[in-house]
């Protein structure tokens, strides 16, 4: 009879090996390994879940926007350009852009109603921005993450493949279509100062191939069951030219030194 401890160790090694093989084959099937840099042009609407027209109604529509994202996930670099049309609390047209490099961030332009000059971005805002990027791009997150085996679950009457992902000191929950294998929802739990523990969740649809790689072209983001964003991606480009210069922090910003900026 085989030693039970040795048998258990063999099964664990086999399970890990199968998991790594599945992750590698899944990544190869989608072609996501070929993505080093993304450029996404999008438009959408933002909603405030704590403001209501009437009690218990849906989130208040507060702004519309157009945005251009250039993102290099492996290097933790991004550039976001915004044209923001605010509706509530005051009508306004705001244009601004931000460049992120790891834990540094630089903003140019007016991004709100409180007077603020060009300059460094607070680390908390940098972290929130990158979390939004990962949530909105599930196949890129999945490529980077440690993955647990999938299980079948029923959510709102629909059957999905569920998988827990671990990366960047965060646990993520991924629901995928069992027939196509494409992500349907990605979520993570976080602590809100007012609401306590909440689910930050993005729902994906309108998957299309770009350079042979599937990308969602519509998404909706929710805090618990309250909508906070709807977005349509109008143009996606894989590994665009000229990204190095766009992702570079300015010489003036770098010249001030990290100590002064913090």
Order of alpha helices (4+ residues) and beta strands (2+ residues): alpha-beta-beta-beta-beta-beta-beta-alpha-alpha-beta-beta-beta-beta-beta-beta-beta-beta-alpha-alpha-alpha
